[in-house]
Structure formats: C-alpha cells, structure tokens
Amino acid sequence: MTKLANLSGSDYFHLLIDRKIKRFGLAGNISRVHLQLDSSADLPALKRTLRANPTLKKAANIQYRLSWPFVPKWVKTESRESRIVLSERLTTKDFKTQIHNRKVDNEKGLVCVDLCTLQNGTKHVVVSMHHALFDHQGMMNFIHALNGNFDGSDFARSESTGFWKSFMNFGAMTIYMLNRGSSNLGSLLRGKQSKYGLPRYDSIRLSAEDSKAIEKNAWNAGSRIGTSAYLISCVARSVNNTLKKRGENAPYLWFSTPHKQRKLGTKGHLFSNQLSFLFFKLTRTELNSTTTSVESMNKQLRVQIKEQITEKYAGLMDALRYVPLFLYEQMVNLSAKGKLASFGFSDLGTDQLQLELFCGQKVKSIFRYPPVPTPPGFNVAVLRSNEQFEFVFGYVDEAISESEMQQFKIEFKDHLLNND
Amino acid sequence: MAVTKEHLIERISDYLTKRFLASEVVFNPKIAFADFGIDSMTVVELVMYIEEEFSIVIPADQLTGDNLASLEALANCAIQNQA
C-alpha cells in the first residue's frame, strides 16, 4: 500500500459522523449526485466508458488506514475494480431503496456508480461518494473529472499545525464546546430507537421573482453580505414551530454550519475535506422573529470571526486525529449528550453542476442527496442556480414525519417570503 | 492620519493573498470577488479587517452588493466613511 496523504482533521471528523450514522442502520455519511439521463442513453456503453475512466479507477483504489497512535492516512490499494452497478427494470420504489441503501466504504470502495433503467423507461446515474473522502467542492470536482473536465491536483498540499498551536486550539475549543453544548437543545429526533428508516429527500425550487423577494427580505431583516443568516433563521424558526406543535418548548436551538477552508481562486483538489464549522445558538426569544434571530446570528458570527473559531476548530479536529474513533465518539457525546445539533444547514453557493452531457450521454436533470447526519436527522442544503434558490431537505422519519415535512415546507416558504 | 485608497487596496490585497487565496492566483482589485471564489464569509472578514486595522466602520446600510462587488468598490466605500 502506498501512502497518498494524511487524513485531514475534517476527513477524520466525517469518519466519526459515518460511524454514528451507521449505528442507526443507515448507509453512512454519503453524498449522492443523481443524473437523470435522456431516454436514448446507452447505459451498457456508459458502463464501459466509466470502467476505463482514470478518475474513477483512481478513486476506487483509495482507502483510509487507521494506525493509532499515528495520524490516519489515505493509501492506495492494490488495483481494485471501479464499482459500477448496472440495474434494469427497477420500480421507482426499488430504485429509491437501492440508491439510499447503497453503501460506500473502505472495504468495497469509497465511490460507487449506479446505472439504472426503471420500468417506466427512465434512465439514471447515481454517483455515491463518501464524505470522508470528499468535501462539497471535491464532489463537484469529481463529477467534472469523470466528465474529463478537471485539471487540478488529487490531494491538497498539506499544511501542518505546530504542536503548541494544536495544543492551544484543543484547549480553547474544548472549553468553548463544553460551555455551549448541553442536552437542553431543541431536537427533532424522537426517542432512542436503535434503527432508523431510509433517509427521505424533498426540495423547494423558488422562482426568480420569489428569489429576488427573498434577497430583499434578507436585507430588510438585517442580513448583510449574503443571505445565509436570513435563510438559516427561516429554517430555525420553522424547526421551532414543528417542535412547538409537538408540545415541546425548547429553550434554544443549536447548530453548526460548514465553513470551507480551501484556498480560494482555483477549483483546487479532488480528494480530502478542507473545512471547519461555525456554531450558532438561537434562544426561544430570539426565534420569535426573523429580524431578532438574524441580529443574534450576525453578532455571533462577528465574535467567531474575531476569535478565529473556524481556524481553532479546524486545529482541534486536526489534533483529534490522534484519538481512536471510539474515544472520539465518547468525547463528542459528552459535549452535547448525544444530541449534537438541532438540525444541519449547508449553503452550497452557486450550482456548479449544470451539465448537458455526462460521459457522452445527454443529461435531463440533476438532483442532489446530501448526507443526513443522524443525529440530528434533519439537514437542509441551499444552492443557487440561474438566480433561483433551491432548498434540499434530507431527513429520517424519526426526526420529522412526511406530513410534518409538508407543513414545514409551507411554513418555511412563508417565512422566506414574508419576513415576519 | 487619513489612509489613501491605494494603501488600503495594497494592504487588503496582501491580507487576502496570504490568508485566503491559492498561491498561484494573481489577484486584481478591479475584478469581482466572485470571480476569485471569494464568498460572503470572506467578505465579512475583510470588512472586519478594515474596522480593526484602519478604524473605518462601514455602516450596515452601505454593505450593499455593489459596494462589496470587488476590492476596488469596497475600498471606495471605506474611504468615503473615513472619519
């Protein structure tokens, strides 16, 4: 086995999340990109093309190696076949079950491509990618690389943090997290079941006119320099309403949002995560209006930038690579008593996947299935394409039922468009 | 002492290049931040950097898309708010 690179702190953190998700019987910390192809697509020919694809081959041969007390490493295995599964005559239900159950792991490979023809004649490609190997930008790069349109490097140049700096970050962030996390946070996840059902996905795509109105509302609510604070506030308020309808009056909601740490100005590398997190807490009073929650988030953001929380947290995650996963899990459970967050939120920025062709086959539409970290079992991702907002909701039934989800979507849209 | 626009641009370019941009990127203050992949979070950091380093506070109602489109636009806005 040849060493390729060290796992970054965020790669290792995503392995931890994977471990937690799998405990509930779910496939893992996996992101999927689903391309519906034109009905004329030739899937056996696509399978042959993909089998010879050098990027897919490269990814198929990457494994992580945990070798405590040393830092975990990405290694190249002896030549392993690319995982491409061709399925025919699937019902829509079987297709969903197959896709959301598709595991990608160290043993079989951290990437898998499903090529499916459904009974209704539609043709689909689903690329499943393990989140420990790819961050969001890496996933986008990977899809473009499969298509032959990527000329960046495989891994990022590693920048190591000195021992004392790592030690100081570890201390500062441990205190920060222990002070903020508690079991009182509002959580959608019900009960303590040992197994959860398959994740479900839902989405809202807003018109250009509505998207413009949202940007205006965000400004009026005090969301400056981007709309993220406004969008998150609308999610948080809708989560809070769902809890209230269940008769739960949570003292506060607590959540983190990923913050990319990649160097800007290039597409960068393919493999390995470079990200950190920002943390927010919204109290019951702050959740009363969008303006008050945006104001609170603005303040918290400024404090975190000033205190360099994202850098310190990245440093903490780097330091935790030296801790075995089982112990790491215990430490994380201790800080928030197993609840971790009220919900997940990712702002994916501008849509980078506007493909007309995928490996020579015509693309009709593209869907994204982001991972559903469980807990909290409810994750919202937003992206913008053609000046329109698109929200993707990933959830497990044990966090929010299908009927609650329909109500959630109505209320969420109402918050977005009315800034109440 | 008042800061010149040129000095402001030079210092912020330096900060941006060292802290956020990939080493191979040649930064141009006239080109839109978005073209360098500079996102809203990074722009917040730049606004805070201007506050800390130059004691120039840009009022919230001036943090518009136009004023934050490029470093040149941001520097123009900052200079106008210099005490």
Interface residues (C-beta under 8 A of the other chain):
Chain A: G222 R224 I225 G226 S228 H259 K260 K263 L264 G265 T266 G268 L301 R302 I305 K306 G349
Chain B: F20 L21 A22 S23 E24 V25 F27 F36 G37 I38 D39 S40 M41 T42 V43 V44 E45 V47 M48 A60 L63 L68
